[in-house]
């Protein structure tokens, strides 16, 4: 039952990742880089800090017990994720949404899920028993589902008229796209590297984590993962901040911020901030779900990523984005959605074996 609850929470995180951008539809008057900075302030700083402060007694004392090297490493992985996010846009620019989605999400999910336990010297645990093997199979099934959704997107692009195709992938370049996809997919996995990396050995030789310290100070097990979330997202915020300010300077859009106190533009802050909060919920759900998962917690990132692709594709169906596509495209999409849903069920099954 615990595993089912944990997997459900991860799936809810994927849902948050799929719909977070919807509030941006209400933003009209500001340039992209300006409202993206508001999103980053709320999603990467204010919300995770407020959530951690409300749920972890002595939050700053918990963070203070971790070695500076550990905190810097977690923040550094968050910054790596920030770089990956910027490269993601270039990947779509060179490969298009379909092919880019298949390569980028597949790399991100695979590296972000499998590398942390290998680096920790726990590679043998991935195939230690039947439960572990089935758990690993759920990750592979999830990747397969992402590939099918990517193929659906690629097939959809191929069906577009030549004019529309050039408009959507005007700068198609497979070699550049593959190179950027490697950077985007692997660097974006830095998020999970950071979330799984807050470990150190005490002077007494005891292996401990930020979650262990939070629990020792009285935090409920549901919230013990919040301190590391604060650190990792701070690292991601720094990269986003620098990029937004650079774009503000380049596009002469600093004037957007001067209008923030006007009633007509207060909605920009609300909707952009709401998008940031919803986005951050996917990784808050990842850490909360891990508290139920025990030995299979390492697959949390794969479930969140797979669920995000699943729900974003279903949202696209609901919004009519696949209307008028061929039977082949719809078959790819339907297969991908079914496989992604199956991967979640296999993950629940694994712990019961």
C-alpha positions in Angstrom: 0.0 0.0 0.0 2.8 2.4 0.8 4.3 1.8 -2.6 1.0 2.5 -4.3 0.6 5.7 -2.3 4.2 6.8 -3.2 3.7 6.1 -6.9 0.4 8.0 -6.9 2.1 11.0 -5.4 4.9 10.8 -8.0 2.2 10.6 -10.7 0.6 13.8 -9.2 4.0 15.4 -9.5 4.1 14.4 -13.2 0.6 16.0 -13.6 2.0 19.3 -12.1 4.9 19.1 -14.6 2.5 18.7 -17.4 0.2 21.6 -16.6 2.4 24.2 -15.0 2.7 26.3 -18.1 -1.1 26.8 -18.5 -1.1 30.0 -16.3 1.3 31.6 -18.7 -1.6 31.8 -21.2 -2.9 34.7 -19.0 0.3 36.7 -19.3 0.1 39.2 -22.2 2.0 42.4 -21.5 5.5 41.3 -20.4 8.4 39.9 -22.4 9.2 36.2 -21.9 12.4 36.8 -19.9 10.6 39.1 -17.5 7.7 36.9 -16.6 10.0 33.9 -16.5 12.1 35.6 -13.8 8.9 36.0 -11.7 8.2 32.3 -12.3 11.7 31.4 -11.1 11.5 33.6 -8.0 8.3 31.9 -6.9 9.0 28.4 -8.1 12.6 28.1 -7.3 13.0 30.3 -4.2 9.8 31.4 -2.4 7.6 28.3 -2.6 10.2 25.6 -1.7 11.6 27.8 1.1 8.1 28.5 2.5 7.2 24.8 2.3 10.4 23.6 4.0 10.2 26.3 6.7 6.6 25.3 7.5 7.2 21.6 7.6 10.8 21.1 8.9 11.5 22.3 12.5 14.7 24.3 12.7 15.2 24.3 8.9 18.2 26.5 8.9 19.8 24.4 11.7 19.2 21.3 9.5 21.0 23.0 6.5 23.7 24.2 8.9 24.6 20.6 9.9 25.5 19.6 6.3 29.1 20.2 5.2 29.4 23.2 2.8 30.8 20.8 0.2 27.6 18.7 0.2 25.4 21.8 -0.1 27.6 23.2 -2.9 27.4 19.9 -4.7 23.6 19.8 -4.5 23.3 23.5 -5.6 25.8 22.8 -8.4 23.6 19.9 -9.7 20.6 22.3 -9.6 22.6 24.8 -11.7 23.4 21.9 -14.1 19.7 21.3 -14.4 19.3 25.1 -15.2 21.8 24.8 -18.0 20.0 21.8 -19.3 16.7 23.6 -19.3 18.3 26.4 -21.5 19.7 23.8 -23.8 16.3 22.2 -24.1 15.1 25.1 -26.1 17.9 24.7 -28.6 17.2 21.0 -28.9 13.6 21.7 -29.9 14.9 24.4 -32.3 17.1 21.9 -34.2 15.2 18.7 -33.9 11.5 19.7 -33.5 9.2 18.7 -30.7 8.7 15.1 -31.6 12.2 13.9 -32.0 13.5 16.3 -29.4 11.0 15.0 -26.8 12.0 11.4 -27.5 15.7 12.0 -27.2 15.7 14.6 -24.4 13.2 13.1 -22.1 14.6 9.6 -22.6 18.1 10.7 -21.8 17.0 12.8 -18.9 14.9 10.0 -17.4 17.5 7.2 -17.9 20.5 9.1 -16.6 18.7 10.8 -13.8 17.3 7.5 -12.6 20.1 5.0 -13.0 23.3 7.0 -12.5 22.7 8.1 -8.8 22.6 4.5 -7.4 25.6 3.5 -9.6 27.6 6.5 -8.3 26.7 5.5 -4.7 28.1 2.1 -5.3 24.6 0.5 -5.2 24.6 -0.8 -8.8 24.1 -4.4 -7.6 20.9 -3.4 -5.9 19.3 -2.7 -9.2 19.2 -6.4 -10.0 19.5 -7.9 -6.5 16.2 -9.8 -6.5 12.9 -10.2 -8.4 11.5 -7.0 -7.0 14.5 -5.0 -8.0 14.5 -6.4 -11.5 10.8 -5.7 -12.0 11.5 -2.1 -10.7 14.2 -1.7 -13.2 11.9 -3.0 -15.9 9.3 -0.3 -15.0 12.0 2.3 -15.7 12.7 0.7 -19.1 9.0 0.5 -19.9 8.7 4.2 -19.1 11.5 5.0 -21.5 9.8 3.0 -24.2 6.6 4.9 -23.7 8.4 8.2 -24.0 10.0 7.0 -27.2 6.5 6.1 -28.7 5.2 9.5 -27.7 8.2 11.1 -29.4 7.6 9.0 -32.5 4.0 10.3 -32.5 5.3 13.9 -32.4 7.8 13.2 -35.2 5.1 11.6 -37.3 2.8 14.6 -36.7 5.5 16.9 -37.8 6.1 14.9 -41.0 2.4 15.3 -41.9 2.5 19.1 -41.8 2.6 21.0 -45.1 6.1 22.1 -46.1 5.4 25.7 -45.1 4.2 24.7 -41.6 7.1 22.3 -41.2 9.6 25.0 -41.9 7.8 27.3 -39.5 8.0 24.7 -36.7 11.5 23.4 -37.4 13.0 26.2 -39.5 16.6 25.4 -38.4 16.5 21.6 -38.5 20.0 20.3 -38.1 20.3 16.7 -37.0 24.0 16.8 -36.0 23.7 20.0 -34.0 20.4 18.7 -32.6 21.9 15.4 -31.3 24.8 17.3 -29.7 22.5 19.7 -27.9 20.1 16.9 -27.0 23.0 15.1 -25.2 23.7 18.3 -23.2 20.0 19.0 -22.5 19.0 15.4 -21.6 22.0 14.7 -19.3 22.3 18.2 -17.8 18.6 18.3 -17.0 19.1 15.0 -15.0 21.2 17.1 -12.7 17.9 17.8 -10.8 17.7 14.2 -9.6 21.5 14.0 -9.1 21.1 16.9 -6.6 17.9 15.6 -5.0 19.6 12.2 -4.3 23.0 13.5 -3.4 22.7 15.2 0.0 24.8 12.5 1.8 28.0 12.8 3.8 29.9 10.9 6.4 30.1 12.4 9.9 33.2 12.6 12.1 32.0 9.4 13.8 32.0 7.6 10.5 28.2 7.5 10.2 26.6 7.9 6.7 23.9 10.5 7.0 21.7 12.7 4.8 19.8 16.0 5.1 16.6 13.9 5.4 18.1 12.0 8.4 19.0 15.3 10.1 15.5 16.7 9.5 13.9 13.5 10.9 16.2 13.8 14.0 14.9 17.3 14.6 11.3 16.2 14.5 10.2 16.6 10.9 7.5 14.1 9.8 8.8 11.6 7.2 6.6 13.2 4.5 8.6 16.4 4.6 12.2 15.2 5.3 13.1 15.7 1.7 12.3 19.4 1.7 15.7 20.8 2.8 17.5 19.3 -0.1 14.8 20.6 -2.5 15.6 24.2 -1.2 19.3 23.8 -2.0 18.9 22.2 -5.4 16.3 24.7 -6.6 18.5 27.6 -5.4 21.2 26.4 -7.7 18.8 26.3 -10.6 17.5 29.8 -9.7 21.0 31.3 -10.1 21.3 30.1 -13.7 17.8 31.2 -14.6 18.4 34.6 -12.9 21.6 35.2 -14.9 19.9 34.2 -18.2 16.8 36.4 -17.6 18.9 39.4 -16.7 21.1 38.9 -19.8 18.0 38.7 -21.9 16.5 41.8 -20.2 19.7 43.7 -21.1 19.8 42.4 -24.7 16.1 43.1 -25.4 15.9 46.3 -23.3 13.0 44.8 -21.4 13.9 46.0 -17.8 11.0 48.4 -18.2 8.6 45.5 -17.6 9.5 45.4 -13.9 8.6 49.1 -13.5 5.0 48.3 -14.2 4.6 45.6 -11.6 2.8 47.9 -9.2 0.1 48.8 -11.7 -3.2 47.1 -11.2 -3.4 46.1 -14.8 -0.1 44.1 -14.6 -0.5 42.6 -11.1 -2.0 39.6 -12.9 1.3 39.0 -14.6 2.9 38.4 -11.2 0.1 36.2 -10.0 -0.1 34.0 -13.1 3.7 33.7 -13.5 4.1 33.0 -9.8 1.3 30.4 -9.9 3.1 28.6 -12.8 6.3 28.5 -10.7 4.5 27.1 -7.7 2.8 24.4 -9.8 6.1 23.5 -11.4 7.9 23.1 -8.1 5.2 20.8 -6.9 6.4 18.1 -9.2 9.7 17.8 -7.3 8.1 18.3 -3.9 5.8 15.4 -4.8 8.9 13.4 -5.8 10.5 13.8 -2.4 7.2 13.2 -0.5 6.5 10.0 -2.5 10.0 8.7 -1.8 9.1 8.6 1.9 6.7 5.7 1.1 8.8 3.9 -1.4 11.7 2.4 0.7 14.2 0.5 -1.5 12.6 1.5 -4.8 12.8 5.3 -4.1 15.4 5.7 -6.8 12.8 5.3 -9.6 10.9 8.4 -8.4 12.4 10.5 -11.1 11.5 8.1 -13.9 7.9 8.0 -12.7 7.6 11.8 -12.4 9.1 12.2 -15.9 7.0 9.5 -17.5 3.9 10.8 -15.8 4.6 14.3 -17.1 4.9 13.1 -20.7 1.7 11.0 -20.2 -0.4 13.8 -18.8 1.0 16.5 -21.2 0.1 14.2 -24.1 -3.4 13.7 -22.7 -3.7 17.4 -22.3 -2.7 17.8 -25.9 -5.5 15.4 -26.9 -8.0 17.3 -24.8 -6.9 20.6 -26.4 -7.3 19.1 -29.9 -3.6 19.2 -30.8 -3.8 15.7 -32.4 -7.0 16.3 -34.3 -6.7 15.5 -38.0 -3.5 13.4 -37.7 -3.1 10.1 -39.4 -4.0 6.7 -38.0 -0.2 5.9 -37.8 0.4 9.0 -35.6 -2.6 8.2 -33.4 -1.4 4.6 -33.0 2.1 5.8 -31.9 0.5 8.2 -29.4 -2.0 5.6 -28.1 0.7 3.0 -27.7 3.0 5.5 -25.9 0.2 6.5 -23.5 -0.7 2.9 -22.8 3.0 1.9 -22.2 3.5 4.9 -19.9 0.5 4.0 -17.8 1.7 0.4 -17.7 5.1 1.4 -16.4 3.4 3.1 -13.4 1.5 -0.1 -12.7 4.6 -2.2 -12.9 6.3 0.1 -10.4 3.5 -0.5 -7.9 3.7 -4.3 -8.5 7.5 -4.4 -8.0 7.5 -3.8 -4.2 4.8 -6.4 -3.6 7.0 -9.2 -5.1 
